[in-house]
Amino acid sequence: MDHEQRELVDRLERFYDAVPRDATRTEEYGALVLFVRDGVGWPFYARPRRDADEPPSLADVTAVRQRQRELGLPEALEWVHEVTPGLLPVARSAGLSVLEAPLMVLDPAALPAPATLTDVPLRVLDPAGPGFAADVAARRAVAAVAFAAAGTERGEAGPAQRDAAVAELDEAALDEERARTADGRRLSVLAGTPAEGALASAMAMRVGDVAEIAGVATLPSARRRGLGAAVTATLARELLAAGTDLIFLSAGNEDIARVYLRVGFRRVGTACIAEPAPVTP
């Protein structure tokens, strides 16, 4: 790893460590730190401690997973392979399934205008707007339907399935979403038409001058219309305008990574996401 890449991944490591800290408490298990959220909200992961002298061991992984089960949390570990390469074989030896996701960083000079990618209207969610709660619920419903049929291929699930997936938001969760959006720590975007409603969504998490775009989702029936690229480009432009100078994301697979290449992202490494392997009958 050369000096430039080391500096880049160090900034990413600081981001990954910082994002959960204002909403969680931490517990350390050897070379791993577990972020534990008290109350409502998205559960966080365990990841390597930034100050650890040794890479995580099998005993560390086993202890974290046991604690996650005790707390009713997903058994999830995340790390950057180039920073902690020894964790991959350890996680697999523990029986975890590891997604090796292309880790990609934006080249701002290669970012296209969203309007060149799709003719579907795009809008950034406004935390002060009267429809904010409905927009957040729609964003989550689009993501739920899209990720249930992951990939880039078209499918049958569409607006009807999205509407069925809309759930009323917990007031505390909505207050947190509004506060994080108002102070710039979170941005969300929807793409859709008056007739069809929300068809694609995405969000970004920002800490200082670094931001991660995540949750890019398109209803299967609306795929191949440039929507994933367009919501990603919209968020990237908003983040750059807000003073963010490092924007990154993790692609679910190589096919999805090609969508982000169109938007100006380039691969810089591999983000590893580990969870229990599916049980076969």
VEXTILO-340426 format. One line per field, with one value per residue: residue number from 1; residue in one letter; z, x, y of N, C-alpha, C in turn. Coordinates in steps of 0.001 Angstrom, whole numbers. Layout:
! residues N
seq	(NUM	...)
type	(A	...)
npz	(Z	...)
npx	(X	...)
npy	(Y	...)
capz	(Z	...)
capx	(X	...)
capy	(Y	...)
cpz	(Z	...)
cpx	(X	...)
cpy	(Y	...)
//
This chain:
! residues 281
seq	(1	2	3	4	5	6	7	8	9	10	11	12	13	14	15	16	17	18	19	20	21	22	23	24	25	26	27	28	29	30	31	32	33	34	35	36	37	38	39	40	41	42	43	44	45	46	47	48	49	50	51	52	53	54	55	56	57	58	59	60	61	62	63	64	65	66	67	68	69	70	71	72	73	74	75	76	77	78	79	80	81	82	83	84	85	86	87	88	89	90	91	92	93	94	95	96	97	98	99	100	101	102	103	104	105	106	107	108	109	110	111	112	113	114	115	116	117	118	119	120	121	122	123	124	125	126	127	128	129	130	131	132	133	134	135	136	137	138	139	140	141	142	143	144	145	146	147	148	149	150	151	152	153	154	155	156	157	158	159	160	161	162	163	164	165	166	167	168	169	170	171	172	173	174	175	176	177	178	179	180	181	182	183	184	185	186	187	188	189	190	191	192	193	194	195	196	197	198	199	200	201	202	203	204	205	206	207	208	209	210	211	212	213	214	215	216	217	218	219	220	221	222	223	224	225	226	227	228	229	230	231	232	233	234	235	236	237	238	239	240	241	242	243	244	245	246	247	248	249	250	251	252	253	254	255	256	257	258	259	260	261	262	263	264	265	266	267	268	269	270	271	272	273	274	275	276	277	278	279	280	281)
type	(M	D	H	E	Q	R	E	L	V	D	R	L	E	R	F	Y	D	A	V	P	R	D	A	T	R	T	E	E	Y	G	A	L	V	L	F	V	R	D	G	V	G	W	P	F	Y	A	R	P	R	R	D	A	D	E	P	P	S	L	A	D	V	T	A	V	R	Q	R	Q	R	E	L	G	L	P	E	A	L	E	W	V	H	E	V	T	P	G	L	L	P	V	A	R	S	A	G	L	S	V	L	E	A	P	L	M	V	L	D	P	A	A	L	P	A	P	A	T	L	T	D	V	P	L	R	V	L	D	P	A	G	P	G	F	A	A	D	V	A	A	R	R	A	V	A	A	V	A	F	A	A	A	G	T	E	R	G	E	A	G	P	A	Q	R	D	A	A	V	A	E	L	D	E	A	A	L	D	E	E	R	A	R	T	A	D	G	R	R	L	S	V	L	A	G	T	P	A	E	G	A	L	A	S	A	M	A	M	R	V	G	D	V	A	E	I	A	G	V	A	T	L	P	S	A	R	R	R	G	L	G	A	A	V	T	A	T	L	A	R	E	L	L	A	A	G	T	D	L	I	F	L	S	A	G	N	E	D	I	A	R	V	Y	L	R	V	G	F	R	R	V	G	T	A	C	I	A	E	P	A	P	V	T	P)
npz	(0	-988	36	-497	-746	1803	3381	2464	3201	5923	6521	5874	7804	10148	9737	9679	12316	13676	12925	14368	17008	18323	18815	20197	22712	23533	23500	24202	22814	22925	20038	18791	18524	19690	18733	20462	20358	22403	22779	20148	16614	13878	14110	14929	13980	14720	14662	13743	16342	16254	17641	18192	18802	17735	15164	15006	16739	16540	18968	19745	17784	18317	20922	20508	18821	20534	22453	20843	20240	22826	23238	21332	18829	15335	14134	13124	11423	10261	8082	6527	4051	3173	5335	7520	6776	7811	9077	7395	6797	9436	10116	8317	9192	11505	10701	9411	6736	4254	2605	10	-845	-3482	-2724	-3173	-4360	-4967	-7874	-8199	-10558	-12503	-12128	-13292	-14390	-12732	-14291	-16756	-16582	-16071	-16779	-14776	-12092	-9381	-5904	-2952	427	2708	5935	7243	5883	5344	4480	5371	7109	5701	3436	4438	5308	2820	1582	3108	2613	-146	-149	1342	-338	-2630	-1761	-1064	-3434	-4578	-6694	-10219	-12110	-13830	-12346	-11003	-8691	-7473	-7261	-5829	-4053	-2673	-1395	304	2003	3479	6619	9735	11293	14241	16741	18065	16416	14084	14971	15416	12806	11577	12999	12387	9652	9486	10555	8757	8932	7754	4569	2283	-657	-3080	-5985	-8346	-9785	-10154	-10815	-10301	-7825	-5302	-6649	-6478	-4112	-1825	592	2593	4881	6905	8213	9247	6724	5257	3675	3378	894	918	947	-1619	-3711	-5961	-7055	-8263	-10610	-11761	-12632	-14740	-15720	-15176	-12576	-10155	-10588	-10878	-8371	-6793	-7944	-7436	-4611	-4293	-5492	-3769	-1415	-2104	-2498	92	1181	1449	921	486	-746	-557	-1219	-889	-3101	-3849	-5506	-8432	-10733	-9780	-9060	-11529	-12182	-10484	-11477	-13717	-12573	-11693	-9717	-8416	-7900	-4806	-2935	-757	954	3681	4766	7220	8184	9783	8101	5817	6902	5692	4597)
npx	(850	716	1796	-244	-2565	-2586	-3050	-5610	-7185	-6856	-8340	-10864	-11084	-11175	-13606	-15452	-15199	-16072	-18755	-20760	-20483	-21788	-24259	-24192	-22929	-19736	-18178	-15383	-13687	-11002	-9235	-11376	-14088	-17326	-20215	-22914	-26207	-28480	-31880	-34172	-33480	-31135	-29253	-25779	-22457	-19685	-16195	-12682	-10584	-9195	-6888	-5674	-3048	-2662	-4062	-7600	-8554	-9649	-10863	-11631	-13558	-15447	-16230	-17407	-19565	-21052	-21810	-23331	-25470	-26546	-27490	-29418	-28715	-27790	-25375	-22843	-19940	-17640	-15096	-12162	-10465	-7821	-6726	-7006	-6118	-5806	-8157	-10053	-9617	-9924	-12563	-13967	-13193	-14580	-17070	-18481	-20083	-18629	-18984	-17244	-16948	-16652	-14832	-15253	-14281	-15166	-14315	-14458	-14271	-15229	-17903	-21175	-23936	-27006	-29355	-28592	-28667	-31147	-34663	-36439	-37904	-35938	-35344	-34091	-34470	-36242	-35810	-37378	-39706	-43262	-43832	-41866	-41786	-43338	-41756	-39397	-40398	-41150	-38639	-37445	-39181	-38888	-36234	-36473	-38020	-36416	-33937	-34737	-34827	-32161	-29613	-29196	-31010	-34160	-37431	-40563	-41573	-42881	-44437	-46784	-45878	-44046	-45763	-47082	-45055	-44592	-44103	-45203	-43318	-41361	-41572	-39291	-37262	-37844	-37430	-34686	-33784	-34635	-33135	-30481	-30503	-31041	-28714	-26818	-25534	-26742	-28066	-30721	-32274	-34876	-36217	-38755	-42106	-45160	-47248	-46292	-45065	-42478	-39574	-36895	-34225	-31817	-29221	-26956	-24254	-22532	-19495	-17786	-15569	-15890	-17882	-20222	-22020	-24942	-27320	-28439	-31072	-33377	-36650	-37452	-39112	-38559	-35994	-33064	-33447	-31727	-31845	-30526	-27912	-28536	-29666	-27449	-25587	-26912	-26850	-24068	-23428	-24762	-23345	-20743	-21233	-21711	-19238	-17874	-15067	-14231	-15833	-17399	-18319	-19675	-19966	-22387	-21742	-19792	-21285	-23003	-21072	-20289	-22328	-21744	-19284	-20045	-20817	-18603	-17056	-14235	-12488	-10887	-10282	-11352	-14304	-15212	-17905	-19282	-21336	-23425	-23188	-25662	-27981	-28050	-30503)
npy	(-1189	2122	5481	7374	5768	4655	6942	7570	5273	5435	7715	6753	4731	6256	7500	5291	4495	6744	7302	5687	6559	8723	7747	5417	3118	1734	-1491	-3451	-6195	-7877	-7291	-6148	-3810	-3294	-1677	-509	226	1897	1739	2821	2472	1969	-983	-1250	-2378	-4639	-3934	-3830	-2548	694	1282	-1095	-3443	-5933	-8069	-8974	-11946	-15418	-15972	-13385	-12771	-14770	-14056	-11524	-12192	-13810	-11917	-10188	-11883	-12175	-9603	-9443	-8528	-8178	-10498	-9089	-8074	-5639	-4445	-2963	-4575	-4101	-2826	-4547	-7326	-9907	-10618	-11724	-14614	-15485	-14769	-16369	-18887	-18939	-19548	-17589	-15848	-13936	-10952	-9557	-6507	-4173	-1307	2041	5265	8655	10481	13737	15257	13612	13379	13157	15276	14799	14955	14067	11388	10265	10788	10977	12740	14087	14525	16086	15208	17267	18289	20129	20204	19594	17021	15318	13043	11159	10941	9811	7368	6332	6151	4153	2034	1624	764	-1615	-3275	-3303	-4402	-6901	-8169	-8228	-6754	-5909	-6543	-6306	-6685	-7931	-6741	-3748	-490	-1310	-3271	-1713	139	-1599	-2181	73	1478	2799	5300	5140	7643	8580	7636	9036	11655	11572	11119	13473	15400	14667	15072	17784	18950	18207	15766	13635	12854	12468	11128	10971	9422	9703	9653	11591	9855	7258	7353	7045	5655	5068	5313	6742	7315	9299	9351	11608	12770	15384	16206	13927	11455	8784	7156	5280	2543	2659	2182	666	103	-3144	-3228	-812	-723	-321	2214	4190	5107	4364	5302	8000	8872	8479	10264	12650	12836	12934	15406	17177	16691	17499	20214	20916	20948	18553	16515	13959	11300	8228	4767	1429	-1196	-3701	-5851	-6795	-6134	-4144	-2322	-1372	383	2509	3286	4694	7030	8251	7072	5281	2212	1502	-345	-3034	-3597	-5464	-7420	-9247	-11960	-14469	-17577	-18803	-21282	-24488	-26860)
capz	(0	-1042	1027	-824	-390	3266	3889	2123	4026	7295	6638	5892	9108	11138	9476	10138	13775	14228	12610	15387	18390	18989	19023	20799	23661	22963	24304	23529	22937	22285	19003	18181	19283	19363	18936	20971	20435	23398	22258	18765	15591	13131	14893	14325	13763	15385	13700	14423	17074	15549	18438	18538	18380	17036	14442	15768	16780	16535	20278	19724	16951	19046	22054	19988	18332	21698	23040	19941	20449	24128	23113	20260	17694	14232	14264	11966	11504	9053	8086	5227	3914	3031	6652	8409	5880	8530	9632	6443	7088	10790	10065	7611	10041	12535	10093	8878	5302	4090	1336	-343	-1654	-4018	-1999	-4263	-3985	-6052	-8534	-8470	-11930	-13378	-11697	-14284	-13916	-12593	-15361	-17927	-16278	-16078	-16906	-13620	-11137	-8183	-4887	-1667	1502	3500	7294	7688	5047	5955	4050	5689	7681	4617	2547	5090	5249	1431	1343	3754	1939	-1421	158	1786	-1516	-3548	-1237	-1044	-4771	-4827	-8018	-11189	-13076	-13650	-11737	-10942	-7511	-7811	-6344	-4930	-2983	-1865	-525	1334	2924	4244	8037	10513	11962	15656	16877	18422	15225	13167	15525	15149	11368	11285	13577	11626	8336	9650	10809	7671	9109	6895	3427	1605	-1931	-3705	-7400	-8595	-10583	-9492	-11063	-9761	-6492	-5150	-7384	-6069	-2951	-1334	1710	2852	6250	6788	9407	8809	5273	4676	3647	2728	275	1230	768	-2974	-3980	-7010	-7168	-9398	-11821	-12296	-12942	-16104	-16110	-14725	-11300	-9151	-10883	-10695	-6947	-6296	-8417	-6732	-3276	-4403	-5754	-2533	-462	-2539	-2250	1541	1610	1620	-115	277	-816	-910	-1065	-1103	-4064	-3460	-6354	-9557	-11622	-9174	-9129	-12853	-12123	-9831	-12382	-14593	-11816	-11366	-8623	-8799	-6821	-4054	-1985	-532	2235	4060	5621	7618	8932	9824	6844	5837	7290	4617	5145)
capx	(0	1554	1461	-1537	-3636	-2612	-3721	-7020	-7871	-6868	-9497	-12045	-11130	-11649	-15035	-16180	-15178	-16763	-20186	-21696	-20153	-22722	-25552	-23956	-21840	-18805	-17648	-14203	-13414	-9714	-8940	-12629	-14963	-18736	-21029	-24212	-27201	-29537	-33104	-34532	-32528	-30454	-28168	-24463	-21604	-18386	-15127	-11384	-10214	-8166	-5660	-5243	-1690	-2720	-5338	-8590	-8365	-10877	-11496	-12285	-14760	-16405	-16755	-18298	-20790	-21834	-22401	-24384	-26638	-27117	-28176	-30410	-28208	-27249	-23970	-22269	-18611	-17262	-13729	-11527	-9527	-6450	-6263	-6972	-6248	-5847	-9474	-10860	-9602	-10429	-14026	-14465	-12987	-15616	-18341	-19163	-20076	-18044	-19151	-16111	-17601	-15770	-14823	-15066	-14168	-15574	-13498	-15437	-14186	-15931	-19302	-22087	-25166	-28058	-30349	-28113	-28740	-32541	-35636	-37328	-37583	-35173	-35399	-33436	-35457	-36155	-36266	-38365	-40899	-44395	-43888	-40607	-42032	-43786	-40615	-38494	-41064	-41054	-37243	-37208	-39985	-38218	-35046	-36882	-38435	-35283	-32909	-35283	-34520	-30933	-29019	-29513	-31985	-35552	-38294	-41978	-41914	-42915	-45134	-47726	-45083	-43508	-46816	-47357	-43920	-44502	-44399	-45219	-42038	-41294	-41362	-37895	-36452	-38088	-36753	-33251	-33588	-34802	-32019	-29266	-30637	-30988	-27355	-25940	-24900	-27425	-28806	-31496	-32838	-35874	-36530	-40092	-43036	-46453	-48106	-45734	-44522	-41038	-39069	-35516	-33843	-30455	-28902	-25531	-23862	-21414	-18747	-16797	-15421	-15970	-19252	-20482	-23332	-25378	-28743	-28915	-32066	-34370	-37662	-37115	-39863	-38081	-34570	-32608	-33875	-30702	-32225	-29488	-26847	-29020	-29767	-26078	-25011	-27575	-26265	-22677	-23395	-25155	-22250	-19659	-21663	-21653	-17849	-17324	-14046	-14021	-17128	-17144	-19414	-19345	-20886	-22756	-21033	-19121	-22291	-23438	-19930	-20261	-23247	-21046	-18240	-20680	-21047	-17320	-16373	-13182	-12242	-9652	-10060	-12434	-15004	-15678	-19091	-19420	-22525	-23483	-23502	-27014	-28077	-28608	-31288)
capy	(0	3314	6515	7985	4845	4560	8138	7451	4273	5942	8611	5905	4075	7236	7691	4112	4473	7913	7341	5181	6891	9640	7080	4114	2913	762	-2580	-3975	-7632	-8042	-6302	-5712	-2932	-3481	-482	-957	1297	1753	2332	2560	2874	927	-1578	-1122	-3531	-4673	-3761	-3792	-1339	1458	1339	-2447	-3798	-7210	-8264	-9750	-13396	-16211	-15785	-12070	-12884	-15607	-13286	-10490	-12817	-14229	-10718	-9732	-12749	-11823	-8317	-9505	-7751	-8978	-10880	-8396	-7488	-4917	-3931	-2745	-5689	-3621	-2399	-5716	-8480	-11179	-10920	-12486	-16050	-15730	-14708	-17551	-20061	-18881	-19910	-16415	-15585	-12608	-10245	-8716	-5482	-3135	-43	2983	6680	9546	11494	14805	15745	12671	13295	13744	15911	13787	15044	13331	9962	9834	11874	10900	13814	13752	15580	15847	15329	18489	17963	21115	20108	18887	15632	14636	11708	10286	10717	8858	6063	5865	5753	2858	1004	1332	-33	-2953	-4049	-3451	-5308	-8259	-8699	-7475	-6870	-4868	-7042	-5909	-7689	-7573	-5947	-2326	415	-1987	-3892	-608	657	-2600	-2220	1317	1297	4033	5486	5455	9078	8846	7399	10147	12835	11412	11309	14903	16144	14376	15697	19234	19425	17798	14454	12674	13368	11431	11555	10105	9605	9167	10449	11727	8695	6023	7526	6854	4487	4814	6105	6582	8198	9481	9682	12543	13167	16354	16320	12585	10955	7499	6960	3919	2287	2991	1139	919	-956	-4008	-2894	465	-800	-49	3558	5125	5712	4170	6257	9371	9229	8550	11518	13755	12919	13361	16848	17853	16549	18373	21590	21142	20982	17212	16321	12525	10621	6839	3818	18	-1803	-5052	-6811	-6151	-5547	-2888	-1406	-744	1529	3615	3758	5689	8252	8846	6399	4336	1256	1727	-1427	-3984	-3541	-6796	-7427	-10652	-12365	-15928	-18259	-19373	-22687	-25315	-27961)
cpz	(0	-66	765	-439	1116	3876	3641	3046	5499	7512	6674	7238	10183	10971	10039	11666	14371	14051	13753	16749	19065	19235	19747	21994	23087	23991	23530	23857	22189	21292	18288	19110	18771	19699	19286	21100	21518	22879	20783	17826	14969	13970	14159	14417	14821	14297	14445	15148	16353	16312	18802	18000	17563	16261	15272	15638	16692	17861	20343	18953	17677	20189	21593	19528	19493	22343	22151	20094	21766	24044	22055	19048	16561	14486	13042	12301	10184	9190	6652	5094	3858	4364	7580	7591	6610	9071	8696	6717	8479	10789	9387	8448	11173	11984	9558	7363	5106	2683	1125	-1346	-2195	-3250	-2986	-3765	-5202	-6557	-8920	-9910	-12896	-13048	-12736	-13628	-13833	-13743	-16630	-17765	-16334	-16292	-15766	-12630	-9889	-7174	-3599	-565	2378	4903	7835	6905	5702	5583	4436	6211	6596	3666	3143	5057	3845	1108	1912	3060	596	-1172	551	599	-2426	-3045	-1061	-2390	-5267	-6235	-8919	-12210	-12773	-13057	-11643	-9776	-7820	-6808	-5380	-3761	-2077	-890	599	2384	3767	5681	8735	11302	13446	15813	17210	17212	14225	13656	15263	13680	11010	11788	12772	10231	8440	9857	9802	7850	8239	5766	2802	326	-2416	-5188	-7636	-9427	-9826	-9657	-10364	-8313	-6484	-5812	-6976	-4919	-2609	-175	1832	4315	6170	8149	8938	7295	4581	4739	2915	2151	464	919	-593	-3438	-5056	-7022	-8391	-10694	-12490	-12659	-14434	-16634	-15628	-13342	-10223	-9342	-10573	-9220	-6329	-6696	-7704	-5337	-3335	-4628	-4508	-1517	-840	-2260	-766	2069	1859	536	-284	377	-1294	-738	-1246	-2023	-3670	-4263	-7546	-10535	-11091	-9226	-10478	-12932	-11544	-10660	-13312	-13909	-11381	-10191	-9173	-7601	-6159	-3093	-1887	862	2528	5045	5938	8444	8931	8454	6917	6161	6151	5212	5111)
cpx	(891	1036	78	-2696	-3730	-3330	-5223	-7727	-7859	-8048	-10798	-12192	-11642	-13141	-15837	-16264	-16026	-18274	-21068	-21562	-21125	-24087	-25401	-23012	-20965	-18412	-16489	-13999	-12113	-9475	-10194	-13363	-16389	-19475	-22448	-25132	-28221	-30781	-33287	-33427	-31841	-29326	-26839	-23687	-20501	-17336	-13791	-11165	-9082	-6845	-5139	-3847	-1655	-4029	-6306	-8337	-9709	-11618	-12221	-13597	-15831	-17042	-17733	-19623	-21669	-22528	-23515	-25640	-27320	-27954	-29268	-30015	-27794	-25786	-23227	-20899	-18319	-15826	-13274	-10403	-8079	-5867	-6076	-7112	-6375	-7211	-10321	-10798	-10122	-11954	-14598	-14275	-14003	-16997	-19129	-19043	-19621	-18301	-17932	-16608	-16580	-15941	-14395	-15110	-14488	-14422	-14446	-15423	-14956	-17413	-20225	-23259	-26262	-29060	-29899	-28275	-30157	-33438	-36644	-36946	-36876	-35307	-34724	-34454	-35163	-36675	-37302	-39663	-42007	-44468	-42677	-40842	-42453	-42637	-39642	-39094	-40992	-39640	-36974	-37978	-39368	-37013	-35428	-37261	-37248	-34274	-33427	-35081	-33276	-30402	-29444	-30562	-33383	-36355	-39713	-42321	-41814	-43694	-46096	-46990	-44466	-44559	-47142	-46258	-43792	-44934	-44370	-43924	-42222	-40924	-39912	-36983	-36621	-37397	-35254	-32940	-33671	-33600	-30744	-29316	-30479	-29556	-26335	-25243	-25535	-28132	-29537	-32086	-33826	-35968	-37901	-40924	-44350	-47334	-47606	-45269	-43026	-40598	-37651	-35173	-32382	-30259	-27391	-25348	-22584	-20813	-17645	-16757	-15399	-17409	-19312	-21888	-23719	-26867	-29281	-29824	-33041	-35369	-37354	-37835	-39366	-36604	-34309	-33158	-32888	-30925	-31163	-28337	-27297	-29133	-28377	-25429	-25623	-27001	-24829	-22577	-23773	-24018	-21074	-19994	-21583	-20224	-17218	-16279	-13638	-15376	-16877	-18394	-18860	-20401	-21158	-22074	-20440	-20108	-22757	-22307	-19872	-21231	-22517	-19866	-18783	-20818	-19729	-16593	-15314	-12892	-10891	-9349	-11264	-12997	-15563	-16841	-19391	-20683	-22590	-23858	-24898	-26981	-28721	-29357	-30510)
cpy	(1246	4376	7112	7066	4697	5748	8070	6473	4678	6884	7807	5207	5027	7469	6525	4071	5599	7858	6835	5839	7846	9005	5740	4225	1805	-283	-3193	-5450	-7907	-6925	-5806	-4747	-3134	-2200	-918	242	960	2462	2037	3000	1695	339	-1481	-2437	-3598	-4522	-3720	-2466	-623	1459	-48	-2731	-5081	-7303	-9083	-11257	-14101	-16051	-14437	-12132	-13682	-14834	-12211	-11097	-13274	-13035	-10174	-10578	-12422	-10553	-8324	-8692	-8674	-9300	-10337	-7821	-6793	-4425	-3694	-3772	-5209	-3167	-3599	-6993	-9814	-11555	-11777	-13990	-16387	-15754	-15939	-18814	-20108	-19226	-18738	-16363	-14146	-12084	-9370	-7683	-4488	-1824	1036	4427	7539	10399	12620	15296	14861	12558	13932	14464	14856	13788	14335	11826	9418	11039	11850	12004	13291	14879	15118	16085	16545	18215	18936	21032	19301	17410	14814	13215	10727	9969	9698	7455	5479	5409	4372	1739	632	434	-1463	-3827	-4314	-4468	-6731	-8949	-7975	-7710	-5735	-5300	-6516	-7054	-7173	-6661	-4458	-1510	-282	-2622	-2824	-104	-311	-2629	-950	1061	2650	4138	5755	6933	9415	8653	8536	11418	12765	11659	12789	15707	15920	15006	17210	19732	18900	16476	13380	13411	12197	11991	10509	10443	8995	10113	10581	10484	7440	6138	7290	5555	4106	5745	5851	7547	8316	9841	10491	12824	14109	16446	14965	12104	9625	7510	5499	3770	2682	1850	1587	-230	-1818	-3644	-1622	432	-618	1283	4619	5695	5549	5140	7680	9760	9325	9871	12717	13938	13435	14861	17643	17818	17455	19840	21947	21118	19625	16969	14861	11829	9205	5998	2411	-572	-3249	-6140	-6056	-5514	-4194	-1862	-691	437	2734	4134	4845	7038	8897	8223	5445	3426	1538	588	-2323	-3803	-4922	-6676	-8887	-10852	-13888	-16512	-18835	-20854	-23462	-26477	-29266)
//
